[in-house]
Amino acid sequence: MPTTATHTHITATGSATTESSENYLETILMLSKKLPVVRSVDIANELDFKKSSVSVAMKNLRQAGHITVTQAGFIYLTDSGRQIAEMIYERHQILSSCLMKLGVDEQTATSDACKIEHAISPESFEAIKEYLKKVNL
């Protein structure tokens, strides 16, 4: 899923984020759905990254106002962080599902969705969603 690319994107929320930041936010969202609390070590384990790399990213996300970190090291998405994470997660789910329904194997569909989810414009993604509704995919 995640890559370490540093391309800057303007999200549907109007904020500038990097693909890497979007991946971290998406990972925090996914982990928060299955763990009682999310810590840097959880993110490092999930992404198979060094804890030091995750710590730098968390500092950047905190400074950007996308996460808060408690004294105990628990990481929570702010409203802006959650909005970005949910946007990326929705794109990932819809794109990977669509590709699989078109006959692409799950691993390739998931990998391709991870690349597309960061590059696609809000306008194009909405058009795809509307089309999929019309054709019942």
N, CA, C and O of each residue as an XYZ file, in Angstrom:
548
protein
N       0.830     -1.185      0.000
C       0.000      0.000      0.000
C       0.868      1.240      0.000
O       0.997      1.857     -1.057
N       1.478      1.656      1.106
C       2.183      2.920      1.174
C       3.478      2.934      0.377
O       4.154      1.919      0.204
N       3.786      4.119     -0.093
C       5.061      4.356     -0.734
C       5.712      5.522     -0.028
O       5.110      6.141      0.850
N       6.922      5.819     -0.401
C       7.605      6.937      0.245
C       7.753      8.125     -0.690
O       8.601      8.987     -0.460
N       6.956      8.184     -1.721
C       7.014      9.309     -2.650
C       6.658     10.601     -1.930
O       5.919     10.592     -0.945
N       7.185     11.700     -2.425
C       6.941     12.978     -1.763
C       6.264     13.975     -2.685
O       6.471     15.181     -2.544
N       5.470     13.506     -3.612
C       4.731     14.411     -4.484
C       3.689     15.141     -3.649
O       3.053     14.551     -2.776
N       3.520     16.435     -3.925
C       2.528     17.218     -3.194
C       1.219     17.198     -3.953
O       1.182     17.343     -5.175
N       0.139     17.015     -3.197
C      -1.197     16.977     -3.768
C      -2.065     18.002     -3.067
O      -1.873     18.283     -1.883
N      -3.005     18.553     -3.786
C      -4.041     19.372     -3.159
C      -5.236     18.449     -3.007
O      -5.788     17.971     -3.998
N      -5.631     18.203     -1.785
C      -6.717     17.261     -1.523
C      -8.063     17.928     -1.752
O      -8.155     19.134     -1.982
N      -9.092     17.113     -1.683
C     -10.453     17.632     -1.809
C     -10.756     18.610     -0.681
O     -11.669     19.428     -0.794
N      -9.993     18.528      0.406
C     -10.195     19.439      1.533
C      -9.514     20.787      1.282
O      -9.699     21.741      2.037
N      -8.707     20.846      0.184
C      -8.032     22.099     -0.136
C      -6.663     22.228      0.506
O      -5.992     23.243      0.315
N      -6.229     21.226      1.264
C      -4.927     21.318      1.916
C      -3.887     20.579      1.085
O      -4.193     19.611      0.389
N      -2.665     21.054      1.175
C      -1.569     20.410      0.454
C      -1.007     19.295      1.325
O      -0.662     19.521      2.485
N      -0.916     18.105      0.771
C      -0.323     16.980      1.480
C       0.579     16.233      0.521
O       0.474     16.383     -0.696
N       1.457     15.435      1.074
C       2.278     14.569      0.243
C       1.652     13.183      0.233
O       0.842     12.846      1.096
N       2.036     12.394     -0.746
C       1.548     11.018     -0.817
C       1.927     10.273      0.452
O       1.139      9.489      0.980
N       3.129     10.520      0.935
C       3.585      9.876      2.161
C       2.701     10.257      3.350
O       2.306      9.398      4.138
N       2.395     11.541      3.470
C       1.517     12.002      4.559
C       0.144     11.359      4.466
O      -0.429     10.941      5.472
N      -0.376     11.284      3.246
C      -1.685     10.672      3.047
C      -1.665      9.206      3.458
O      -2.619      8.711      4.059
N      -0.577      8.513      3.132
C      -0.460      7.103      3.515
C      -0.397      6.938      5.027
O      -1.020      6.030      5.578
N       0.341      7.798      5.697
C       0.405      7.729      7.162
C      -0.975      7.988      7.772
O      -1.394      7.277      8.685
N      -1.664      8.985      7.278
C      -2.999      9.304      7.818
C      -3.965      8.146      7.578
O      -4.749      7.794      8.460
N      -3.907      7.558      6.392
C      -4.762      6.412      6.084
C      -4.433      5.238      7.012
O      -5.333      4.551      7.495
N      -3.150      5.017      7.254
C      -2.729      3.924      8.136
C      -3.207      4.162      9.558
O      -3.659      3.226     10.217
N      -3.118      5.390     10.047
C      -3.608      5.711     11.393
C      -5.101      5.431     11.471
O      -5.578      4.856     12.449
N      -5.839      5.835     10.442
C      -7.284      5.580     10.414
C      -7.570      4.074     10.466
O      -8.392      3.626     11.266
N      -6.899      3.304      9.624
C      -7.132      1.860      9.581
C      -6.760      1.203     10.912
O      -7.490      0.341     11.402
N      -5.641      1.601     11.491
C      -5.235      1.028     12.780
C      -6.213      1.407     13.891
O      -6.483      0.603     14.783
N      -6.743      2.625     13.837
C      -7.672      3.070     14.878
C      -8.978      2.283     14.846
O      -9.714      2.254     15.833
N      -9.265      1.643     13.707
C     -10.468      0.823     13.600
C     -10.279     -0.550     14.243
O     -11.253     -1.218     14.591
N      -9.003     -0.972     14.402
C      -8.776     -2.300     14.963
C      -7.992     -2.320     16.271
O      -7.889     -3.368     16.908
N      -7.450     -1.202     16.674
C      -6.712     -1.129     17.940
C      -7.368     -0.112     18.869
O      -7.962      0.860     18.404
N      -7.263     -0.332     20.185
C      -7.847      0.654     21.114
C      -7.129      2.010     21.043
O      -7.762      3.056     21.184
N      -5.819      1.987     20.825
C      -5.033      3.214     20.647
C      -3.974      2.955     19.584
O      -3.577      1.812     19.358
N      -3.523      4.016     18.936
C      -2.488      3.901     17.908
C      -1.229      4.599     18.411
O      -1.274      5.728     18.900
N      -0.106      3.899     18.279
C       1.193      4.460     18.664
C       2.134      4.405     17.469
O       1.867      3.704     16.493
N       3.222      5.138     17.548
C       4.203      5.139     16.448
C       4.687      3.738     16.126
O       4.857      3.392     14.957
N       4.908      2.928     17.151
C       5.397      1.566     16.930
C       4.372      0.737     16.144
O       4.752     -0.119     15.345
N       3.091      0.984     16.364
C       2.052      0.275     15.608
C       2.125      0.639     14.128
O       2.000     -0.219     13.254
N       2.328      1.923     13.868
C       2.428      2.408     12.486
C       3.677      1.824     11.828
O       3.624      1.357     10.690
N       4.801      1.853     12.548
C       6.056      1.299     12.021
C       5.887     -0.182     11.684
O       6.342     -0.633     10.633
N       5.241     -0.932     12.563
C       5.023     -2.358     12.319
C       4.104     -2.587     11.123
O       4.358     -3.464     10.296
N       3.042     -1.800     11.035
C       2.079     -1.957      9.942
C       2.714     -1.682      8.585
O       2.457     -2.395      7.615
N       3.541     -0.648      8.520
C       4.133     -0.225      7.252
C       5.506     -0.845      6.995
O       6.078     -0.702      5.914
N       6.022     -1.540      8.022
C       7.370     -2.100      7.956
C       8.409     -0.995      7.719
O       9.316     -1.131      6.899
N       8.243      0.098      8.464
C       9.166      1.234      8.429
C       9.932      1.277      9.740
O       9.513      0.689     10.736
N      11.056      1.979      9.730
C      11.806      2.208     10.962
C      11.020      3.165     11.845
O      10.369      4.087     11.354
N      11.086      2.937     13.154
C      10.371      3.805     14.089
C      10.861      5.247     13.968
O      10.077      6.180     14.141
N      12.142      5.441     13.674
C      12.675      6.804     13.542
C      12.024      7.530     12.359
O      11.748      8.727     12.442
N      11.782      6.819     11.274
C      11.118      7.423     10.113
C       9.691      7.813     10.463
O       9.220      8.886     10.083
N       9.006      6.938     11.189
C       7.632      7.210     11.594
C       7.597      8.407     12.544
O       6.697      9.242     12.456
N       8.562      8.494     13.443
C       8.609      9.613     14.396
C       8.736     10.952     13.677
O       8.078     11.923     14.052
N       9.569     11.009     12.658
C       9.722     12.238     11.872
C       8.399     12.578     11.176
O       7.968     13.731     11.171
N       7.773     11.570     10.597
C       6.499     11.801      9.905
C       5.425     12.273     10.881
O       4.629     13.151     10.548
N       5.397     11.693     12.090
C       4.384     12.097     13.075
C       4.614     13.540     13.507
O       3.660     14.287     13.726
N       5.868     13.926     13.628
C       6.182     15.321     13.972
C       5.632     16.249     12.882
O       5.016     17.271     13.183
N       5.859     15.887     11.626
C       5.379     16.707     10.508
C       3.857     16.766     10.471
O       3.278     17.828     10.242
N       3.211     15.630     10.695
C       1.736     15.602     10.698
C       1.172     16.405     11.865
O       0.142     17.065     11.730
N       1.849     16.347     13.011
C       1.417     17.128     14.176
C       1.561     18.620     13.890
O       0.667     19.406     14.203
N       2.678     19.005     13.299
C       2.904     20.417     12.969
C       1.913     20.914     11.927
O       1.548     22.089     11.926
N       1.479     20.030     11.045
C       0.492     20.395     10.018
C      -0.924     20.419     10.577
O      -1.856     20.848      9.897
N      -1.086     19.959     11.813
C      -2.396     19.974     12.455
C      -3.275     18.787     12.085
O      -4.492     18.837     12.267
N      -2.666     17.709     11.563
C      -3.448     16.551     11.145
C      -3.575     15.470     12.221
O      -4.450     14.608     12.137
N      -2.702     15.517     13.232
C      -2.781     14.561     14.334
C      -2.473     15.274     15.650
O      -1.888     16.357     15.674
N      -2.881     14.636     16.731
C      -2.426     15.036     18.061
C      -1.758     13.814     18.672
O      -2.115     12.677     18.363
N      -0.796     14.058     19.533
C      -0.083     12.977     20.209
C      -0.116     13.270     21.706
O       0.310     14.336     22.150
N      -0.620     12.322     22.468
C      -0.709     12.507     23.920
C       0.655     12.289     24.566
O       1.589     11.812     23.921
N       0.758     12.643     25.847
C       1.998     12.411     26.607
C       2.371     10.931     26.588
O       3.552     10.587     26.593
N       1.375     10.066     26.566
C       1.620      8.617     26.562
C       1.985      8.097     25.169
O       2.258      6.908     25.007
N       1.991      8.978     24.162
C       2.365      8.582     22.811
C       1.227      8.057     21.962
O       1.457      7.464     20.907
N      -0.010      8.270     22.415
C      -1.168      7.831     21.639
C      -1.452      8.860     20.555
O      -1.454     10.064     20.812
N      -1.691      8.378     19.347
C      -1.866      9.246     18.180
C      -3.332      9.264     17.784
O      -3.966      8.220     17.632
N      -3.858     10.474     17.622
C      -5.253     10.653     17.221
C      -5.314     11.586     16.019
O      -4.566     12.560     15.938
N      -6.203     11.281     15.097
C      -6.425     12.161     13.954
C      -7.229     13.379     14.392
O      -8.180     13.253     15.163
N      -6.852     14.548     13.907
C      -7.674     15.741     14.098
C      -8.771     15.698     13.032
O      -8.798     14.788     12.204
N      -9.658     16.666     13.052
C     -10.719     16.700     12.041
C     -10.130     16.751     10.632
O     -10.601     16.046      9.739
N      -9.101     17.583     10.427
C      -8.506     17.684      9.087
C      -7.787     16.391      8.712
O      -7.862     15.952      7.565
N      -7.096     15.783      9.666
C      -6.411     14.515      9.409
C      -7.390     13.408      9.081
O      -7.154     12.606      8.177
N      -8.498     13.366      9.821
C      -9.521     12.340      9.580
C     -10.158     12.539      8.199
O     -10.422     11.571      7.487
N     -10.398     13.779      7.836
C     -11.012     14.066      6.530
C     -10.116     13.576      5.393
O     -10.600     12.955      4.447
N      -8.834     13.848      5.479
C      -7.891     13.398      4.451
C      -7.811     11.870      4.452
O      -7.866     11.243      3.395
N      -7.680     11.278      5.636
C      -7.563      9.817      5.751
C      -8.790      9.120      5.187
O      -8.666      8.131      4.464
N      -9.968      9.625      5.509
C     -11.196      8.998      5.020
C     -11.331      9.153      3.508
O     -11.838      8.254      2.836
N     -10.885     10.277      2.972
C     -10.926     10.487      1.525
C     -10.022      9.459      0.830
O     -10.429      8.826     -0.144
N      -8.805      9.301      1.332
C      -7.858      8.357      0.726
C      -8.353      6.921      0.890
O      -8.263      6.120     -0.039
N      -8.872      6.602      2.069
C      -9.384      5.252      2.333
C     -10.559      4.920      1.413
O     -10.640      3.809      0.889
N     -11.471      5.877      1.212
C     -12.607      5.658      0.315
C     -12.111      5.405     -1.111
O     -12.582      4.492     -1.790
N     -11.171      6.212     -1.546
C     -10.624      6.038     -2.887
C     -10.016      4.642     -3.022
O     -10.242      3.942     -4.009
N      -9.242      4.257     -2.012
C      -8.578      2.953     -2.043
C      -9.598      1.823     -2.141
O      -9.456      0.921     -2.966
N     -10.620      1.876     -1.299
C     -11.636      0.825     -1.270
C     -12.364      0.728     -2.614
O     -12.513     -0.362     -3.165
N     -12.805      1.846     -3.125
C     -13.587      1.850     -4.370
C     -12.728      1.447     -5.564
O     -13.152      0.643     -6.395
N     -11.525      2.003     -5.651
C     -10.664      1.695     -6.793
C     -10.217      0.240     -6.787
O     -10.245     -0.412     -7.830
N      -9.806     -0.281     -5.638
C      -9.355     -1.676     -5.596
C     -10.523     -2.619     -5.885
O     -10.357     -3.603     -6.604
N     -11.696     -2.328     -5.332
C     -12.877     -3.147     -5.584
C     -13.244     -3.137     -7.063
O     -13.538     -4.182     -7.644
N     -13.227     -1.970     -7.659
C     -13.552     -1.840     -9.078
C     -12.579     -2.637     -9.932
O     -12.997     -3.356    -10.839
N     -11.306     -2.518     -9.656
C     -10.298     -3.249    -10.432
C     -10.481     -4.760    -10.295
O     -10.341     -5.495    -11.273
N     -10.791     -5.221     -9.088
C     -11.017     -6.660     -8.896
C     -12.251     -7.130     -9.657
O     -12.250     -8.220    -10.230
N     -13.307     -6.309     -9.664
C     -14.514     -6.671    -10.420
C     -14.247     -6.706    -11.917
O     -14.959     -7.381    -12.661
N     -13.236     -5.992    -12.358
C     -12.848     -6.001    -13.766
C     -11.915     -7.164    -14.100
O     -11.490     -7.324    -15.244
N     -11.600     -7.982    -13.075
C     -10.794     -9.172    -13.307
C      -9.343     -9.073    -12.890
O      -8.578    -10.013    -13.105
N      -8.941     -7.953    -12.295
C      -7.567     -7.800    -11.834
C      -7.426     -8.573    -10.519
O      -8.314     -8.518     -9.669
N      -6.304     -9.297    -10.351
C      -6.120    -10.049     -9.117
C      -5.988     -9.080     -7.926
O      -5.592     -7.926     -8.092
N      -6.324     -9.570     -6.737
C      -6.411     -8.712     -5.550
C      -5.115     -7.971     -5.244
O      -5.141     -6.774     -4.955
N      -3.990     -8.663     -5.303
C      -2.705     -8.021     -4.979
C      -2.394     -6.873     -5.942
O      -1.982     -5.796     -5.513
N      -2.590     -7.103     -7.233
C      -2.335     -6.058     -8.232
C      -3.340     -4.920     -8.087
O      -2.970     -3.748     -8.164
N      -4.606     -5.262     -7.879
C      -5.645     -4.241     -7.724
C      -5.350     -3.347     -6.521
O      -5.487     -2.127     -6.600
N      -4.946     -3.954     -5.416
C      -4.626     -3.187     -4.211
C      -3.415     -2.288     -4.435
O      -3.409     -1.121     -4.046
N      -2.402     -2.846     -5.063
C      -1.186     -2.078     -5.347
C      -1.475     -0.910     -6.292
O      -1.022      0.211     -6.061
N      -2.228     -1.181     -7.352
C      -2.559     -0.125     -8.309
C      -3.449      0.944     -7.669
O      -3.267      2.137     -7.911
N      -4.409      0.507     -6.854
C      -5.293      1.465     -6.178
C      -4.484      2.412     -5.299
O      -4.794      3.599     -5.201
N      -3.438      1.872     -4.656
C      -2.584      2.710     -3.804
C      -1.896      3.817     -4.596
O      -1.684      4.916     -4.082
N      -1.559      3.532     -5.817
C      -0.913      4.540     -6.654
C      -1.934      5.547     -7.175
O      -1.700      6.755     -7.151
N      -3.060      5.037     -7.641
C      -4.084      5.892     -8.244
C      -4.739      6.804     -7.210
O      -5.043      7.958     -7.512
N      -4.961      6.302     -5.995
C      -5.716      7.049     -4.978
C      -5.095      8.399     -4.646
O      -5.793      9.312     -4.205
N      -3.800      8.530     -4.854
C      -3.117      9.792     -4.538
C      -3.053     10.737     -5.734
O      -2.924     11.951     -5.573
N      -3.145     10.172     -6.922
C      -2.953     10.981     -8.127
C      -4.254     11.490     -8.735
O      -4.264     12.511     -9.423
N      -5.343     10.785     -8.483
C      -6.601     11.123     -9.137
C      -7.197     12.410     -8.556
O      -7.146     12.639     -7.348
N      -7.751     13.231     -9.422
C      -8.374     14.482     -8.973
C      -9.718     14.186     -8.324
O     -10.335     13.162     -8.617
N     -10.179     15.070     -7.446
C     -11.513     14.878     -6.861
C     -12.594     14.777     -7.938
O     -13.524     13.981     -7.808
N     -12.478     15.574     -8.996
C     -13.470     15.564    -10.078
C     -13.510     14.205    -10.782
O     -14.588     13.659    -11.022
N     -12.349     13.667    -11.108
C     -12.299     12.370    -11.787
C     -12.800     11.255    -10.880
O     -13.513     10.360    -11.335
N     -12.437     11.299     -9.609
C     -12.884     10.261     -8.688
C     -14.405     10.286     -8.535
O     -15.045      9.235     -8.520
N     -14.976     11.475     -8.423
C     -16.437     11.584     -8.302
C     -17.119     11.056     -9.559
O     -18.171     10.423     -9.476
N     -16.524     11.314    -10.726
C     -17.091     10.817    -11.980
C     -17.057      9.282    -12.008
O     -18.011      8.645    -12.455
N     -15.968      8.700    -11.532
C     -15.867      7.238    -11.462
C     -16.923      6.685    -10.514
O     -17.588      5.700    -10.835
N     -17.084      7.310     -9.349
C     -18.092      6.854     -8.387
C     -19.491      6.900     -9.001
O     -20.270      5.959     -8.850
N     -19.802      7.979     -9.683
C     -21.121      8.113    -10.314
C     -21.318      7.057    -11.399
O     -22.392      6.466    -11.511
N     -20.290      6.829    -12.184
C     -20.381      5.809    -13.230
C     -20.607      4.428    -12.618
O     -21.450      3.666    -13.093
N     -19.863      4.108    -11.573
C     -20.006      2.803    -10.926
C     -21.414      2.615    -10.357
O     -21.948      1.506    -10.373
N     -22.012      3.690     -9.858
C     -23.397      3.608     -9.380
C     -24.344      3.285    -10.525
O     -25.260      2.476    -10.378
N     -24.116      3.925    -11.666
C     -25.001      3.739    -12.822
C     -24.937      2.304    -13.361
O     -25.954      1.740    -13.765
N     -23.737      1.724    -13.363
C     -23.563      0.379    -13.930
C     -23.619     -0.705    -12.842
O     -23.396     -1.884    -13.117
N     -23.915     -0.296    -11.628
C     -24.038     -1.228    -10.489
C     -22.807     -2.101    -10.280
O     -22.930     -3.302    -10.037
N     -21.621     -1.505    -10.375
C     -20.384     -2.246    -10.092
C     -20.018     -2.130     -8.635
O     -19.007     -2.688     -8.207
